Amino acid sequence: MRVVVTGGAGFIGGNLVHALLGGGAEVTIIDDLSTGSMDNVHPAAAFRCLDVLSPEAAQAISDAHPDVVVHLAAQVSVAASLADPAFDRAVNVDGTRAVAEAAVAAGARRVLSASSAAVYGEPQELPLTETSPTAPAVPYGASKLEAEGVIAEVLRPAGVDFASLRFANVYGPRQRAEGEGGVVAEFASRMARGETPVIFGSGSQTRDFIYVADVVNACVLAATHEGVLAHPGVSGPAYNISTGTATSVNMLAEGLRVAMRYPGAIERADAREGDVEESVLSPAKAADAFGWSAAVELQAGLAATGTWFMQQS
Ligand SMILES: NC(=O)c1ccc[n+]([C@@H]2O[C@H](COP(=O)([O-])OP(=O)(O)OC[C@H]3O[C@@H](n4cnc5c(N)ncnc54)[C@H](O)[C@@H]3O)[C@@H](O)[C@H]2O)c1
């Protein structure tokens, strides 16, 4: 199988490329290294340092003759999307269109595109399912939702299989702590350096934390499963990639503290405006459609993540 992975020098992409190569796939990475790193690029993958919006990226997709394109490249920072929504939309919506059109031109048979729990905004019901109302609270969520529509608009008439994978809060090795690294990376890197982690608000806010190997496995199964189009949604087949378990930030911090044997304190600060209080996503549709479910227990995932951050510090 030949696979193009956009964003393959990033956190999720780096882990995915390693797994794909391990499974015998031929992989081409397209990544502009804006937030990614060459440290994440497996030497056995072909690497093209390109912006997905450039004509050269479309040519690189064509040159790779992919069976499957996994589109992970994105503007991933919520804060940056608030500061510059036009740039966020350009990368996440126009970039997705460019990749989808290039995939069609290259004769790919399937495209998977990374979406996000951010498409739901403040949940109206829990757990969130793919038919729950979508009301993104931030431009990043809006661009991810629009990109789901773009994928369907370009690929459905072309007869190319597609799926938008709505990742919950992904954590694990290779995640960046700086910027929008996510709370696990933030806490783990601080604990590894002996610095005090800070919980914003009461810490009772919940998230659906999913280990990156489970997300990678979801991508691999969705890439190879026949019949991924069996459950069309409103704008296209969207699948939650989540555990279905809500974990509070307090529980998370405690789990990491135990896993990393962190002896220090945990600081408290005022809640951040706009943070969703509760979030948990049902993974039932992905289980039904391509036989995927999360397998890594939180404590095991935190231990592996903690070990990686210790090795980096
Ligand atoms: N990490 C999470 O918790 C999470 C949750 C939901 C959705 N997602 C989505 O998963 C995908 C991967 O996210 P990640 O956490 O690995 O982030 P990441 O920042 O580590 O990876 C994104 C990669 O895309 C590259 N990139 C950015 N803009 C590009 C462009 N214009 N052209 C080419 N490459 C470009 C970056 O250099 C980086 O390597 C993104 O689409 C993100 O929105 C992530």
The ligand as a Tripos MOL2 file, in Angstrom:
@<TRIPOS>MOLECULE
LIG
   44    48     1     0     0
SMALL
NO_CHARGES

@<TRIPOS>ATOM
      1 N1         -3.5180   16.4320   19.0600 N.am      1 LIG1
      2 C1         -4.8240   16.4260   19.2820 C.2       1 LIG1
      3 O1         -5.2770   16.2830   20.4290 O.2       1 LIG1
      4 C2         -5.7980   16.6090   18.1560 C.ar      1 LIG1
      5 C3         -7.1690   16.5950   18.4520 C.ar      1 LIG1
      6 C4         -8.0590   16.7540   17.4200 C.ar      1 LIG1
      7 C5         -7.6280   16.8810   16.1040 C.ar      1 LIG1
      8 N2         -6.2920   16.9060   15.8410 N.ar      1 LIG1
      9 C6         -5.8760   17.0520   14.4430 C.3       1 LIG1
     10 O2         -4.9190   16.0510   14.1310 O.3       1 LIG1
     11 C7         -4.0120   16.5380   13.1380 C.3       1 LIG1
     12 C8         -2.5720   16.3530   13.6080 C.3       1 LIG1
     13 O3         -2.3980   17.1320   14.7840 O.3       1 LIG1
     14 P1         -1.1400   17.0060   15.7300 P.3       1 LIG1
     15 O4         -1.6280   17.0480   17.1300 O.co2     1 LIG1
     16 O5         -0.2940   15.8770   15.2880 O.co2     1 LIG1
     17 O6         -0.4330   18.4160   15.4690 O.3       1 LIG1
     18 P2          1.0370   18.7580   14.9540 P.3       1 LIG1
     19 O7          1.1410   20.2480   14.9970 O.co2     1 LIG1
     20 O8          2.0430   17.9710   15.6900 O.co2     1 LIG1
     21 O9          1.0020   18.2470   13.4550 O.3       1 LIG1
     22 C9          0.5420   19.0150   12.3680 C.3       1 LIG1
     23 C10         1.5910   18.9000   11.2740 C.3       1 LIG1
     24 O10         1.1320   19.5980   10.1070 O.3       1 LIG1
     25 C11         2.2000   20.3630    9.5900 C.3       1 LIG1
     26 N3          1.6070   21.4960    8.8490 N.ar      1 LIG1
     27 C12         0.9230   22.5400    9.3610 C.ar      1 LIG1
     28 N4          0.5220   23.3630    8.3830 N.ar      1 LIG1
     29 C13         0.9700   22.8130    7.2150 C.ar      1 LIG1
     30 C14         0.8840   23.1970    5.8530 C.ar      1 LIG1
     31 N5          0.2440   24.3230    5.4750 N.pl3     1 LIG1
     32 N6          1.4680   22.4160    4.9210 N.ar      1 LIG1
     33 C15         2.1290   21.2740    5.2830 C.ar      1 LIG1
     34 N7          2.2330   20.8690    6.5520 N.ar      1 LIG1
     35 C16         1.6670   21.6240    7.5120 C.ar      1 LIG1
     36 C17         3.0220   20.7660   10.7950 C.3       1 LIG1
     37 O11         4.3600   21.1140   10.4700 O.3       1 LIG1
     38 C18         2.9170   19.5280   11.6600 C.3       1 LIG1
     39 O12         3.9730   18.6100   11.3950 O.3       1 LIG1
     40 C19        -4.3930   17.9970   12.8900 C.3       1 LIG1
     41 O13        -5.2220   18.0490   11.7460 O.3       1 LIG1
     42 C20        -5.1950   18.3660   14.1230 C.3       1 LIG1
     43 O14        -6.1120   19.4020   13.8610 O.3       1 LIG1
     44 C21        -5.3570   16.7650   16.8330 C.ar      1 LIG1
@<TRIPOS>BOND
     1     1     2 1
     2     2     3 2
     3     2     4 1
     4     4     5 ar
     5     4    44 ar
     6     5     6 ar
     7     6     7 ar
     8     7     8 ar
     9     8     9 1
    10     8    44 ar
    11     9    10 1
    12     9    42 1
    13    10    11 1
    14    11    12 1
    15    11    40 1
    16    12    13 1
    17    13    14 1
    18    14    15 2
    19    14    16 1
    20    14    17 1
    21    17    18 1
    22    18    19 2
    23    18    20 1
    24    18    21 1
    25    21    22 1
    26    22    23 1
    27    23    24 1
    28    23    38 1
    29    24    25 1
    30    25    26 1
    31    25    36 1
    32    26    27 ar
    33    26    35 ar
    34    27    28 ar
    35    28    29 ar
    36    29    30 ar
    37    29    35 ar
    38    30    31 1
    39    30    32 ar
    40    32    33 ar
    41    33    34 ar
    42    34    35 ar
    43    36    37 1
    44    36    38 1
    45    38    39 1
    46    40    41 1
    47    40    42 1
    48    42    43 1
@<TRIPOS>SUBSTRUCTURE
     1 LIG1         1 GROUP 0 **** ****
